[in-house]
Amino acid sequence: MNREPYPKRRTRYLSHPALAVAIGCVVALGVVGGTLIVSSHTSCGVGAAIVTESFWTPYSLTNAPYLGSTNYSASFALFERIGPTQVTLSNGTLGAGNLSTGYFETQNWTAYTLTNQSEVGSGVDTPCLTGYTAIPSAAPVEISVDGEPLQGPGNTSNLNEPTSFDEHPPASAVFANGFVSANLPSISTCGRPAESQSFSSRGFDVLLPFETGQTTLSVVVTIISTESFQYHFPADGGTWIVDDLQDGPGMQGPGLAFSWEPC
């Protein structure tokens, strides 16, 4: 599309460079009762890099209710040697109470300090809520597993689900996908037909335990992963107590966790 040229306008040159600087600063300054007031706000900035380490990192986590099943899909970005790569998992199915990671990837992470910064100009204060963050970087080796179980079939509860995946090198991120407490209404099919319930998530938290040589630096980051779940509960199958992993204290999980009781 061709655009019409901007109309010409006259330029008025200033007689002294200092006057131009002063006029440019007027936006950030005000005068109240003869006193010059400077407007500013606080923001959180990324500081120095501390350490880089490789972690076995989940990008999708899925639970299936005991006796039931789950259909799931996920979309997330990985930072590989060639840069960010979008990955999509679709039409996955878990049954018979299997618990699955959905997808794990060896990912390099670099820990950074966070510092509060004062910025001139109006704006909303967004101070740092923690002292550190972590940012993914290129991984030298990509090792991925799709659908490897955290718990085997037949588990009536997600209460004792592992919080890390140590069967594979390197070190594992810590995640929260197990049942903690009920915070959604229970689902019962006792004397009733089968039932299904949908749920979606835009991300979940993991903790990265960096080893600095003197201590362990624990940094919590959010994995941006858009996940959709369809949970299926069989007819006359029992009662499932439900934990919305995004509402509990501590780290957030991606979907729902269950604890089963018979009719």
C-alpha positions as CSV (number, residue, x, y, z in Angstrom):
1,M,0.0,0.0,0.0
2,N,1.3,3.4,-1.0
3,R,1.1,6.1,1.6
4,E,0.7,9.8,0.9
5,P,3.7,11.7,2.0
6,Y,3.5,13.6,5.3
7,P,2.6,17.3,4.8
8,K,5.6,19.6,5.1
9,R,5.9,21.7,8.2
10,R,8.2,24.5,9.2
11,T,11.0,23.8,11.7
12,R,11.8,26.5,14.2
13,Y,15.4,26.2,15.3
14,L,16.4,27.1,18.9
15,S,19.0,29.7,19.6
16,H,20.8,27.7,22.4
17,P,21.3,23.8,22.7
18,A,20.5,23.9,26.5
19,L,17.1,25.2,25.7
20,A,16.3,22.2,23.6
21,V,17.3,19.9,26.4
22,A,15.2,21.8,28.9
23,I,12.1,21.6,26.6
24,G,12.6,17.9,26.1
25,C,12.5,17.3,29.9
26,V,9.3,19.2,30.5
27,V,7.3,16.0,30.0
28,A,8.9,14.4,33.0
29,L,8.9,17.5,35.2
30,G,6.2,19.6,36.9
31,V,6.1,22.8,39.0
32,V,4.0,22.9,42.2
33,G,4.1,26.0,44.3
34,G,7.3,27.1,42.7
35,T,9.0,23.7,43.5
36,L,10.2,21.6,40.6
37,I,8.7,18.1,40.9
38,V,10.3,15.1,39.0
39,S,7.9,12.2,38.1
40,S,9.4,8.7,38.3
41,H,8.4,5.1,38.9
42,T,10.1,1.9,40.0
43,S,10.6,-1.1,37.7
44,C,12.3,-4.5,38.0
45,G,15.4,-5.0,35.8
46,V,17.6,-8.0,35.0
47,G,21.1,-7.7,36.4
48,A,24.2,-9.8,36.3
49,A,24.4,-13.4,35.2
50,I,25.3,-15.7,38.1
51,V,25.5,-19.3,36.7
52,T,24.4,-21.4,33.7
53,E,23.2,-25.0,34.3
54,S,21.4,-27.6,32.3
55,F,18.1,-29.1,33.8
56,W,15.7,-31.8,32.8
57,T,12.7,-29.5,32.3
58,P,9.0,-30.3,31.9
59,Y,7.0,-28.4,29.3
60,S,3.8,-30.4,29.7
61,L,2.4,-32.2,32.7
62,T,-0.8,-34.3,32.8
63,N,-2.8,-36.4,35.3
64,A,-5.4,-39.0,34.5
65,P,-8.1,-39.8,37.1
66,Y,-8.2,-43.3,38.6
67,L,-10.4,-45.6,36.4
68,G,-10.8,-42.7,34.0
69,S,-8.8,-41.1,31.2
70,T,-7.5,-37.7,29.9
71,N,-7.1,-36.3,26.5
72,Y,-4.6,-33.4,26.3
73,S,-2.8,-31.1,24.0
74,A,0.0,-28.5,24.6
75,S,1.8,-25.8,22.8
76,F,5.1,-24.3,24.1
77,A,8.4,-22.7,23.0
78,L,11.8,-24.4,23.5
79,F,15.1,-22.5,23.3
80,E,17.3,-24.7,21.2
81,R,20.7,-24.2,19.5
82,I,18.9,-22.6,16.5
83,G,16.8,-20.3,18.7
84,P,13.2,-20.5,20.0
85,T,11.2,-23.3,18.5
86,Q,7.4,-23.8,18.9
87,V,6.4,-27.3,19.7
88,T,2.8,-28.7,19.6
89,L,1.6,-31.9,21.3
90,S,-1.9,-33.0,20.2
91,N,-4.4,-35.7,20.9
92,G,-2.5,-37.4,23.7
93,T,-4.4,-39.8,25.8
94,L,-3.7,-41.2,29.3
95,G,-5.8,-44.0,30.8
96,A,-6.2,-46.3,33.9
97,G,-4.7,-43.7,36.3
98,N,-1.4,-43.2,34.5
99,L,0.4,-40.0,35.3
100,S,2.5,-38.6,32.5
101,T,5.0,-35.8,32.2
102,G,3.7,-35.2,28.6
103,Y,7.1,-33.8,27.6
104,F,10.5,-33.3,29.1
105,E,13.5,-31.5,27.5
106,T,17.1,-31.0,28.5
107,Q,17.2,-27.2,28.7
108,N,20.0,-24.8,29.6
109,W,19.1,-22.0,32.1
110,T,21.1,-19.0,33.2
111,A,20.3,-17.4,36.6
112,Y,20.4,-13.6,36.9
113,T,20.0,-11.1,39.7
114,L,17.0,-8.8,39.7
115,T,17.3,-5.2,40.8
116,N,14.8,-2.3,41.3
117,Q,15.4,0.6,39.0
118,S,14.1,4.1,39.1
119,E,12.9,5.4,35.8
120,V,12.1,9.0,35.0
121,G,8.5,9.6,33.8
122,S,5.0,8.6,34.8
123,G,4.2,4.9,35.1
124,V,3.1,2.1,37.4
125,D,5.5,0.8,40.1
126,T,6.5,-2.8,39.3
127,P,9.2,-3.6,41.9
128,C,11.0,-6.9,42.0
129,L,9.1,-9.6,43.9
130,T,12.2,-11.8,44.2
131,G,15.9,-11.4,44.0
132,Y,16.6,-13.7,41.0
133,T,15.2,-15.0,37.7
134,A,16.3,-17.6,35.1
135,I,16.2,-17.3,31.3
136,P,16.6,-20.3,28.9
137,S,19.6,-20.4,26.6
138,A,20.8,-22.7,23.9
139,A,21.2,-26.3,25.0
140,P,24.3,-28.2,23.7
141,V,22.4,-31.5,23.7
142,E,18.6,-32.0,23.2
143,I,17.2,-35.1,24.9
144,S,13.4,-35.3,25.0
145,V,10.9,-37.7,26.3
146,D,7.2,-37.6,25.3
147,G,4.7,-39.3,27.6
148,E,7.1,-40.9,30.1
149,P,5.1,-41.8,33.3
150,L,5.6,-40.2,36.7
151,Q,3.3,-42.8,38.3
152,G,2.3,-46.1,36.9
153,P,-1.3,-47.3,36.4
154,G,-3.6,-48.1,39.2
155,N,-2.8,-45.2,41.5
156,T,-6.0,-44.1,43.4
157,S,-4.5,-40.7,44.3
158,N,-1.9,-38.2,43.0
159,L,-1.0,-37.4,46.6
160,N,2.5,-39.1,46.4
161,E,3.3,-38.1,42.8
162,P,7.1,-37.3,42.4
163,T,8.1,-33.6,42.2
164,S,11.3,-34.3,40.2
165,F,12.4,-36.7,37.5
166,D,15.8,-38.0,38.5
167,E,16.0,-41.1,36.3
168,H,17.7,-39.0,33.6
169,P,20.8,-36.8,33.6
170,P,21.3,-33.9,34.1
171,A,19.7,-32.4,37.3
172,S,15.9,-32.2,37.3
173,A,13.7,-29.1,37.7
174,V,11.2,-29.4,40.6
175,F,7.5,-29.2,39.7
176,A,4.1,-29.4,41.4
177,N,1.7,-31.8,39.6
178,G,0.5,-33.9,42.6
179,F,-2.6,-33.7,44.7
180,V,-2.3,-31.4,47.8
181,S,-5.8,-30.5,48.9
182,A,-9.3,-30.2,47.6
183,N,-10.1,-26.7,46.2
184,L,-12.7,-27.5,43.5
185,P,-16.1,-29.4,43.9
186,S,-15.7,-33.2,43.9
187,I,-16.9,-35.2,40.9
188,S,-19.1,-38.2,41.6
189,T,-20.6,-40.8,39.2
190,C,-21.9,-43.1,42.0
191,G,-25.2,-44.3,40.6
192,R,-24.8,-41.9,37.7
193,P,-23.6,-42.0,34.1
194,A,-20.2,-41.1,32.9
195,E,-19.0,-37.5,33.1
196,S,-16.4,-35.3,31.4
197,Q,-14.8,-32.1,32.4
198,S,-12.7,-29.6,30.5
199,F,-9.8,-27.5,31.9
200,S,-7.1,-25.3,30.4
201,S,-3.9,-23.8,31.6
202,R,-1.5,-21.1,30.2
203,G,1.6,-22.2,32.2
204,F,3.0,-23.7,35.4
205,D,5.9,-23.1,37.8
206,V,9.1,-25.1,38.2
207,L,12.0,-24.6,40.6
208,L,15.5,-24.7,39.3
209,P,18.2,-25.7,41.9
210,F,21.3,-24.0,40.6
211,E,24.6,-25.1,42.2
212,T,26.9,-22.1,42.6
213,G,29.8,-24.0,44.1
214,Q,29.1,-22.7,47.6
215,T,25.3,-23.1,47.9
216,T,22.1,-24.0,46.0
217,L,20.3,-21.1,44.5
218,S,16.6,-22.0,44.1
219,V,14.9,-20.0,41.3
220,V,11.2,-20.4,40.5
221,V,10.2,-19.7,36.9
222,T,7.0,-20.0,34.9
223,I,6.9,-22.4,31.9
224,I,4.7,-20.8,29.3
225,S,2.8,-23.7,28.0
226,T,-0.8,-23.5,26.7
227,E,-2.5,-26.8,27.7
228,S,-6.0,-28.2,27.2
229,F,-7.3,-31.1,29.2
230,Q,-10.5,-33.2,28.8
231,Y,-10.9,-35.5,31.8
232,H,-13.3,-38.5,31.6
233,F,-14.9,-40.3,34.6
234,P,-16.6,-43.7,34.1
235,A,-20.2,-44.4,35.1
236,D,-20.7,-45.6,38.7
237,G,-17.0,-45.3,39.1
238,G,-16.7,-43.5,42.5
239,T,-15.9,-40.0,43.7
240,W,-12.9,-38.0,42.7
241,I,-11.7,-35.2,45.0
242,V,-10.2,-32.4,42.8
243,D,-7.2,-30.2,43.3
244,D,-6.9,-27.2,41.0
245,L,-3.1,-27.0,41.0
246,Q,-3.2,-23.3,40.0
247,D,-5.1,-22.2,43.1
248,G,-3.1,-23.7,45.9
249,P,-0.2,-22.2,47.9
250,G,3.3,-22.5,46.6
251,M,4.2,-23.3,43.1
252,Q,1.4,-23.6,40.5
253,G,0.7,-26.7,38.4
254,P,-0.7,-27.0,35.0
255,G,-4.1,-28.8,35.4
256,L,-6.0,-30.9,37.9
257,A,-4.9,-33.6,40.3
258,F,-7.2,-36.2,41.9
259,S,-7.8,-38.4,44.9
260,W,-10.4,-41.2,44.5
261,E,-12.9,-42.7,46.9
262,P,-15.2,-45.7,46.1
263,C,-19.0,-45.5,46.1
